Amino acid sequence: MRSFAALWFALVLGSFGAPVLAEEPAIPGHVVVARVSDDALIIWDASPEIAAIVTNKTADDAANAQLERDALRVLAQNVSRLEKSAKSVTVRVIYNKTGAVSPVYGAPTFAGVERYATLEASYKDAAADRDKWKELDPKHAVPSWIAFKVIGRLPPR
């Protein structure tokens, strides 16, 4: 009976799940739309991407360029969730800091959250120009109406 219920649940969940769009690849981390009006706020937990930057020993300039473009992708994928009355939108880039390895669990401990950077734009620019900047080629400059500010520090590499 339990296996039938599990199968039924999987079938129902699969039939109502959100479609995955091929043109919008997943961005590492978790995104939360925290405020949809006025000064809209999107929070992107970029912990997996920051971990890859540390593992690959990526230089700061290259890491910042990568994070800026991915924050722009986060904005592109979530701008439609904001209210049209919004004045501005900020993507706050954060990551989880890790501490010493716990002798009890054998895993790094949680050492807080680092606010690493912000990407800011007016809502009108983001909404109106969305289709033009959504899939930026790495060779092209980011739009001039985007302001990316590093306010924190990357972990040591």
C-alpha positions as CSV (number, residue, x, y, z in Angstrom):
1,M,0.0,0.0,0.0
2,R,2.8,2.4,0.9
3,S,4.6,1.8,-2.5
4,F,1.3,2.5,-4.3
5,A,0.9,5.8,-2.4
6,A,4.4,6.8,-3.2
7,L,4.0,6.0,-6.9
8,W,0.7,7.9,-7.0
9,F,2.3,10.9,-5.2
10,A,5.2,10.9,-7.7
11,L,2.8,10.8,-10.6
12,V,0.6,13.6,-9.3
13,L,3.6,15.7,-8.4
14,G,5.2,15.1,-11.8
15,S,2.1,16.1,-13.7
16,F,1.7,19.4,-11.8
17,G,5.4,20.3,-11.4
18,A,6.7,23.5,-12.9
19,P,8.2,23.1,-16.4
20,V,11.9,23.4,-16.8
21,L,12.8,25.8,-19.6
22,A,15.9,24.9,-21.6
23,E,16.8,28.5,-22.3
24,E,17.1,29.4,-18.6
25,P,19.9,27.2,-17.1
26,A,19.9,26.8,-13.4
27,I,22.0,29.3,-11.4
28,P,23.9,27.7,-8.6
29,G,22.4,28.6,-5.2
30,H,19.0,29.6,-4.0
31,V,17.0,32.6,-4.9
32,V,14.3,34.3,-2.8
33,V,12.2,37.2,-4.0
34,A,12.0,39.1,-0.7
35,R,10.2,42.3,-1.7
36,V,8.1,42.7,-4.9
37,S,7.2,46.4,-4.8
38,D,8.8,49.8,-4.1
39,D,12.5,49.0,-3.8
40,A,12.2,45.3,-4.8
41,L,14.7,42.9,-3.3
42,I,15.9,39.6,-4.6
43,I,18.3,37.6,-2.4
44,W,20.7,35.2,-4.1
45,D,22.5,32.7,-1.9
46,A,25.5,32.1,-4.1
47,S,27.3,29.7,-1.7
48,P,27.8,26.9,-4.3
49,E,29.3,29.3,-6.8
50,I,31.5,30.9,-4.2
51,A,32.7,27.4,-3.2
52,A,33.6,26.7,-6.8
53,I,35.5,30.0,-7.0
54,V,37.5,29.1,-4.0
55,T,38.1,25.5,-5.2
56,N,39.2,26.8,-8.6
57,K,41.3,29.6,-7.1
58,T,39.6,32.1,-9.4
59,A,41.2,35.6,-9.3
60,D,39.0,38.3,-7.8
61,D,38.4,40.2,-11.1
62,A,37.3,37.0,-12.9
63,A,35.2,36.0,-9.9
64,N,33.5,39.4,-9.7
65,A,32.7,39.3,-13.4
66,Q,31.2,35.9,-13.1
67,L,29.1,36.8,-10.1
68,E,27.9,40.0,-11.7
69,R,26.7,38.2,-14.8
70,D,25.0,35.5,-12.7
71,A,23.4,38.1,-10.6
72,L,22.1,39.7,-13.8
73,R,20.7,36.2,-14.8
74,V,19.0,36.0,-11.4
75,L,17.4,39.4,-12.1
76,A,16.3,38.3,-15.6
77,Q,14.7,35.1,-14.3
78,N,12.9,36.9,-11.5
79,V,11.9,40.4,-12.8
80,S,8.5,39.1,-14.0
81,R,7.7,38.2,-10.4
82,L,8.0,41.9,-9.3
83,E,5.1,44.3,-9.3
84,K,5.0,46.8,-12.1
85,S,4.9,49.6,-9.5
86,A,8.4,48.8,-8.2
87,K,10.8,51.7,-8.5
88,S,14.1,49.8,-8.3
89,V,15.3,46.3,-7.9
90,T,18.3,45.0,-6.0
91,V,19.9,41.5,-6.2
92,R,21.8,40.9,-3.0
93,V,24.5,38.4,-3.4
94,I,25.2,36.5,-0.2
95,Y,27.1,33.3,0.8
96,N,27.4,31.1,3.9
97,K,30.7,31.4,5.6
98,T,32.2,28.2,7.1
99,G,34.3,27.8,10.2
100,A,36.4,25.2,11.7
101,V,35.7,21.5,11.3
102,S,33.5,20.2,14.1
103,P,35.1,17.3,15.9
104,V,31.6,15.9,16.7
105,Y,30.3,16.0,13.1
106,G,33.4,16.0,11.1
107,A,32.1,18.8,8.9
108,P,32.8,22.6,8.7
109,T,30.7,24.7,11.1
110,F,28.5,27.6,10.0
111,A,30.2,30.9,10.6
112,G,27.5,33.3,9.5
113,V,26.4,34.9,6.2
114,E,28.5,37.3,4.1
115,R,26.8,40.0,2.2
116,Y,29.1,40.0,-0.8
117,A,27.7,42.3,-3.4
118,T,24.6,44.1,-4.7
119,L,23.4,44.5,-8.3
120,E,21.0,47.4,-8.6
121,A,18.9,48.7,-11.5
122,S,15.7,50.7,-12.0
123,Y,12.7,48.4,-12.4
124,K,11.7,50.2,-15.7
125,D,15.1,49.5,-17.3
126,A,15.1,45.9,-16.1
127,A,11.6,45.2,-17.3
128,A,11.8,47.1,-20.6
129,D,15.2,45.8,-21.7
130,R,14.8,42.3,-20.4
131,D,14.9,40.4,-23.7
132,K,18.0,42.2,-24.8
133,W,20.2,41.5,-21.8
134,K,18.8,38.2,-20.5
135,E,21.3,36.0,-22.3
136,L,24.4,38.2,-22.3
137,D,27.4,36.8,-24.1
138,P,30.5,36.9,-21.9
139,K,32.3,39.0,-24.5
140,H,29.8,41.8,-24.3
141,A,29.7,44.5,-21.6
142,V,26.9,44.4,-19.1
143,P,24.3,47.2,-19.6
144,S,25.3,50.6,-18.4
145,W,22.1,50.9,-16.3
146,I,23.3,48.1,-14.0
147,A,25.3,49.0,-10.8
148,F,27.3,46.1,-9.3
149,K,29.0,46.9,-6.0
150,V,31.2,44.6,-4.0
151,I,30.5,45.2,-0.3
152,G,32.1,42.1,1.2
153,R,35.0,39.8,0.8
154,L,35.5,36.5,-0.9
155,P,36.9,33.6,1.2
156,P,40.6,33.1,1.1
157,R,41.9,30.9,-1.7
